[in-house]
Amino acid sequence: MLATDFACAFGTYIESGAVVLGRDTRRAGERLRSSVIAGILATGVDLYDIGITPTPVLQYALTQLNSKGGISISGSSTGSEWKALRFFSADGAPLNTYQSEELLDIFHNGSFSYAPWNQVGQLSYCQTALQKYTEHLLAFLDVDTIRARQFKIVLDCGNGTASQFVESLFNAFGCEVIAINNQPSPDAIYTPLPNEKHTQAIRQLIQPLGADAGFFFNLDASSIVIVSDRGQSLGEEYTFALLTDYMLSQHPGKPVVTNVSTSSLIDMIAQKYGSPVSRCRIGQQYIIERMRSISAIIGGEGSGSAAFPDFLYGFDGIVSMGLILQMLAQRQTTLNEVVQTFPRYTIYKDVVRCPVFLFHTVLRRISEIFSGYRLDFTDGVKIFFDTGWLHIRPSRNDPLMRVIAESPEPEEADRLHQLGKTEVRKAIVA
């Protein structure tokens, strides 16, 4: 089985010591769990199974269990019917580019280091991961300030790994939590890029309940989308923007890392605090690599994801939610009031189906068509106009070209977006 081979490759890569394993709530995870356990133990590496748990909790557990690496059985951006193995290094961060390439080389070569029958790894179960994470969070957040504000919040965990745990956690922080979709379910739907459409149930509850905020978690609790006290979904781009504004207000001048598809709002916020913005390829591993190289105070993407090196080198929706509440409590303000201080941008995102073998051809033609403009080839092709920008890049998982456009003017953002999709389609059939 493919999962077993990947686990054998990871065990071979680790060589010795222990690996931590966690998974999301969906039913296919149990089958993959058995395959991963078999593969890891076969290489003589021990394994700690922490069960169904948020991915950030697993990442923190790696630093506490003296492990050499970790595996999360979670979702794939290709859709809810797919599962994925995500690999982490001993410090809880995703494998970097070189580590990933080394792991793939071992997998493709099939050169696995199997242990003799009497030296296979040992399987143990860890029940303290949530407790240890909670203690770390308590030490990181200003819980007394959050508790004094007595927030009322609406929480939608999508029946994923944040279910029950986040409600209990923030109840302990003095919040009144109204939770929906709060039972871990094997039929939970994976939402790799949560956005406004996922917050409809929360939006309908905010104002009737007089709540201060609403939070929607994706399945593995790495990302959140926020709903304001007015019942307005702020969209996935505003999660990182709000967190950037707060972190830079505490650490002005410190660098920020984000990807080339994230809103220009980040640049405007950073400019206010005299902080540089470093942009990289799309993906958590690239964000973390860049954060480390320039000692950034925060890194994240316009997918509702953010990482805080003083807490964990990984995307974490739970601490993100805590920091949003901490910001509101310290400033004695509301989400609507904070957002009103931001410059307004409109961003559109869509995909165009494109055969994989045409990826390079399409990107070459796009770069030729817009050769008279400033171009950025960090990840696909990003074109800068006086009125906004257009970004076209290939998906790493699907036969798709992703088309993103942004402008301060909604009509111009839509025009650039339609232009991008039209030119991609023309390049495909040319």
N, C-alpha and C positions, 0 to 999 in steps of 0.2 A: 504494500500500500504506500502511496506517495507520502502520507504523513509520517509513517514509520521510517521511511528512508530519510526524510528531512530531520527527524529526531535523531537517527543514527549519525547523520552528518554533523548535527550540533553537538552530540556527545563526543564525537571524534574531535571536533574543533575545541571543545572545552578541555578534553584530555582527562581530567580528574576533578575531584571535588563534587559539588552538588549543583543541581538546577532546580529552580522554582517554577511550578506550573500552575496556571490559573485559567479560567475560561468564562465565557459569557453564559447567558441563561438558556440559549437555544438547544433543542434536543439533539441536534447533530454533534454537539460538543462532547457528549458522553462517549460516542464511538471514537471520535478523534483523540479524546483523552486516553483511551486504552491503547491506541496505536502509538501515541507519543511516549507513554510510560514504557511500553515494550521496547521502543527504539532506544530511549535514553539508558535504561537499565542494561540493555544488551551490550553497551559500550563500557560498562563498568562504572558509570557515573551515577551517583546517588540522586534521588529526586524528592523534593518537598512538594506535596500536592496541597494547595490552599483552597481548592474548590472553586465555586462560583464567586467571583469577586470583581470589583471594578479594576480595570487595567492600572490606574495610578496606584492603587493599593498593592497590586502585585509588584509594580516597579519599586515602590518603597520597601517592600518586603525583601527584595534582593539585597538591599544594603544592611538588613538586620539579621539575615540568616547565614551569613558567611558563605554565600553561594558564588558560583562562577558565571552564572547567566540565568536567564529566564525565558519562558515561553508563554505567550498568551494565545489561547484559542478563541478568536473573536471573528469579527466580520471582515468582509472584503468590500472595497468600493465598487465591485462589479454587481452587487445586488444581494438581496436577502437570502437567495437560495445558495449562496456561496459561503464558505468558511475560509479562514486564513490563519496561518501560524505566524505570530509576530515574535521576533527574537530580540532579547535585551542583553546588555553587558552587565557586569557585576555591580556597576554603580547605578543601575536602574535605567540608564539611557538606551534608546534604540541602538542597534549595531550601526556603526558608522559605515561610510562607503567602502573602506578597505576591508573591514570585518565582514561585511555582507558579501563582498566579492570572494573572500577566502572561503566562507561557508558555502557559497554556490559552487566554487571549484571542487570542494570535497564532495558535494552532492552529485554533481555531474560526473565526476570521476568514479563515483561509487566505491571509493577507497575508505571504507569504514573500519574503525579499530574495534573489533568485537572482543569482549573479554572472555576468558575461559569460563566454563559453566559454574565453577566454584568461586568466581570473582566478579559476578554480575553486581550491578548497583543495588542499593537498598531503597525501598519506597517508604517514606514517612508522611504523616499528615500534620499540617500546621494549622492550629486553630486561633492563633494570636495575631494574624495579619491585620485584621480590622482594628483591633485594640491598639496595636503599635502605630498604625497610621493615624488613628484618632489622637493619640498622645502627641505625635509630631505636629498635627494640625493645631492642636491647642496651644502648643508652644510658639507656633508661627503667627497665628492670628491674634488680634486684640479682641479677645472674646468678651472682656468686660464692657468695652465700648459697644459691641454688637448687642450684648444682652440688655444694656441700658436703653437702647432704642426701641426694644420690644416690637420688632418687625412682624408683620403679617405677610406671609408669602404663599403663593400657589406653586406647587411643585408637580411636574409631570416627568416621571422617570421612564416612561415608555415600556414598563414591565421588564426593564433591563437590570443591569448589575447594581445601579444606584438605588433601586427600589428598597424601601424600608430603612436601609442604612442611612441615607442622607436625611430622610425625615426625622429619624431618631437623633441624628447628630445635631441638626439645627434646632430641634426642640430643646435639646440640652443647652444650646447657646441662647436660650430665652426667646426663640422665635415661635410664633403661632403658625404652624405649617398645615395647609390644606393640600393633601396629596391625592393625585389621581393616577391611574395606571401604575399602581404602587406595589403590585404583587409580581415577584420574579416569575416569568412565564417561559416555558419552552417554545411557545409560539410567538414570542416577541419579534417585531419586525426591525431588521437592522437599518439604521439611518446614518450612513457614513458622513453625510454632510447635512446636518439638521438645518432647516431654514424656516422661513415665516409660515409656510403651510402646516408645519408640525405644531404650531402654537395655537391653533384655533380654539381648542378646548380651554386653554389657559386664558386666552383673551376674553372669552365669554364670562369668566368668573371674577376677573380682577376688580372691576368697578362695583358690581353688586355686593362683593364681599368687603370692599374697602381695603383691598390688599395693597401693600407697598411695591410689590414686584412679583414677577412670575419667572420660573426657570424651567426650560425643557432640556433634559439630558439625552444624549445619544446612548446607544446600548451599552457601551463599555465605559461610560462616564468620563470620557476624555474631552468632550465638547459640550457647550451649552449655548442655547439661544435665550435671550432675555426679553421679557415683556414688561413694559413700563407701568407705572401707577395709573396711567390713563388707559390701560388696556391695549396699548399699541405694541405690536411686535417690532422690536428694534432691528431684526434681521441678524444673520450670523456675522456680518462684518462689524457690527457695533460691539460685540463681546470683546474682541481684542482691542478695539479703539478705547472703550471705557477703562479697560485694565491698563492700557498704555498710559492714558491720562493720569490714572491714579499712581502708578508706579513711578512715573517721571516727576510727579509732584513731590514725591518723597525722595527721589534720587535724580534731581535735574542734572543734565549733561551726560548721563550714562547712555551707552548705545542701546539701540533697539534692533531686533532682527525680525524680518518678516519675508514673505515670498513676493515674487514679481506680479502675482495676481491680486494681492491684497490692496484694499482701497488706499487712495492717496490721502485720505483722512489721517492716516498714521503719520505721514510726513508733516502735515499741518500741526498735529498735536506735538510731535517731537520738536518742531521748530520753536514752538511756544516755550519749551523748556531748555532750549539750546542743546538738544541731543541729536546725534547722528543716527540715521536709519540705514541699515545694511540689508539689502535684498538678495535672496538666493533662490534656488530651485524650489518647486513645490514638494512638500513632504516633511514629516517630522524629523527624520534623520538629518536632513540638510539644515533645518532650523537649529537643531541642537549642535551640530558641528560648527556652524557659524557663531552661535552664541558663545561657545567655548573659546573659539579663536580670538574673539574681540572682547571677552568679558562683559557681555550684554546683561542688563538688569532684567530684561523680559524678551521673550521671543514668542511668535505665534503666527497664526494665519487667519484669513477671513472666513474660516470655516467654523468659527466659534471656539477655536482652540488656542490655549496659551500655556507657556511654560515659565517657571520662576526658578532660576538656578539656586537661590537661597533655600528653596523648599524641595525641589525635585527636578531633575533634567528630563522632563517628559510632559506631554500635554495632560492637563488635569482640570476637569470641569468642577470638581468638588472644591478645591482651594480657590478656583476662579470665582465661584459663587460666594464663598466666604469673603474674598477681597472686595467684591462689588458691594456687599452689605457693609463691610468695614468702611469703605469709602463714603457711603451714604450716611453712616452713623457719625463719622468724624467730621464731615462737612455740614451735617445737619441740613441735608438737601434731599431732593427726590430725583429719580431717574429722569423724569421729564425735564426737570430744570437743568440737569447736567447736559443732556443731549442737546438742549436748545442753545448751548454755548458753542457747539461744534459747527464748523462749516458744513454746508449741505452738499452731498454728492449722491448721484444715482448710479448704481451699478447693475448691469444685466449679465446673466450667465446662461449659456445654453450649449448644446452639443450638436454636431453634424456627423452623421455616420460616414466613416471613411475607412476603406480597406487598409490594413496595417502596411502592406507593401507600398502604399502611396503616401505614407506619412512624410517622407523626406522630399518627395516631389512637390507635394502641396506646400510645405514650408518654404521650399526654394522659390516657388512661383509667387507666394505671398510676399516674400522679401524682395522679389524683383518688382512687383506691382507697386510697393510702397517704398521703393529705394530712395525716393527724394525726401523721406522723413527720417527722423532719428529712430533707430532700431535698437532693440535690446534682444540678444540671442541667449540669454541666460537659461531659458526654458521655453522652447518654441520660438515664436517671434512676437515681440511686443512693439507696437507702433505708437509713437507719441505725436499727437496733434496739438495745435494751439488750444483746442477746445476740450481735450480729454485724451484718453488712450484706448487702444484696442489690443487685446492679447489673444493669440491663437497658439494653442499647443496640443500635441497629441496626448491622449490618455495612455497611461502606463498599463492599463488592465483591459481596456475594451477597444474595439475598432471604431474609435470616435476622435473627432477633433473638438476640443473645448474652446468656446469662443466667449470671451469676457470683454466688456466695454464699460467705461466709466467717464462721467463728465459732471461738472457742477449743474448743468442744465439737463433735466430729464429727457427733453426732446432730442438733444444732441447725443445723449447716451444711447437712446433707442436707435438713432440714425447710424451711429458707429457700429452698434451691435448688428443691425440688419446688414450693413455693408460688409462686416466681417463674415457673416454666414453666407452671404451671396458670393463673395470672392472665394471662399473655401469650396463651395459647391461647383463653381466654375472651374476651379483648379483640379477638382476630382475628375471631371468629365472631359477636360481639355486633352 
